[in-house]
């Protein structure tokens, strides 16, 4: 089913709020992703750290990830996020 504009906006908001909650952001690439292995990785990152924060993994349309981070100095959501946005292509995801 086609995703609505509202759904896409809520995904962008979710990514941005995760950026606000975490100090670090990692862009990772993957190939030949198996759902069982990835489920285990997701569960590992969901466990709270020493500060009680748990990490989030975002996969999906690169365009949405880029929009959430910003693609130009004027659009970027945080300092230098446009640089990460430029690297967002292929099979990649964000860990926050």
ChimeraX attribute file (.defattr): number of C-alpha atoms within 10 A of each C-alpha:
attribute: neighborCount
match mode: 1-to-1
recipient: residues
	/A:1	3
	/A:2	5
	/A:3	7
	/A:4	9
	/A:5	9
	/A:6	9
	/A:7	11
	/A:8	13
	/A:9	14
	/A:10	12
	/A:11	17
	/A:12	18
	/A:13	13
	/A:14	14
	/A:15	22
	/A:16	17
	/A:17	12
	/A:18	18
	/A:19	19
	/A:20	13
	/A:21	13
	/A:22	14
	/A:23	8
	/A:24	9
	/A:25	16
	/A:26	11
	/A:27	15
	/A:28	14
	/A:29	12
	/A:30	9
	/A:31	8
	/A:32	6
	/A:33	9
	/A:34	8
	/A:35	9
	/A:36	9
	/A:37	9
	/A:38	11
	/A:39	10
	/A:40	11
	/A:41	12
	/A:42	15
	/A:43	11
	/A:44	12
	/A:45	16
	/A:46	14
	/A:47	12
	/A:48	11
	/A:49	10
	/A:50	7
	/A:51	6
	/A:52	7
	/A:53	13
	/A:54	15
	/A:55	18
	/A:56	18
	/A:57	18
	/A:58	16
	/A:59	14
	/A:60	12
	/A:61	15
	/A:62	17
	/A:63	13
	/A:64	16
	/A:65	24
	/A:66	22
	/A:67	19
	/A:68	25
	/A:69	25
	/A:70	21
	/A:71	20
	/A:72	16
	/A:73	13
	/A:74	8
	/A:75	13
	/A:76	18
	/A:77	18
	/A:78	14
	/A:79	9
	/A:80	14
	/A:81	19
	/A:82	22
	/A:83	16
	/A:84	17
	/A:85	21
	/A:86	13
	/A:87	13
	/A:88	20
	/A:89	14
	/A:90	11
	/A:91	15
	/A:92	18
	/A:93	20
	/A:94	18
	/A:95	18
	/A:96	20
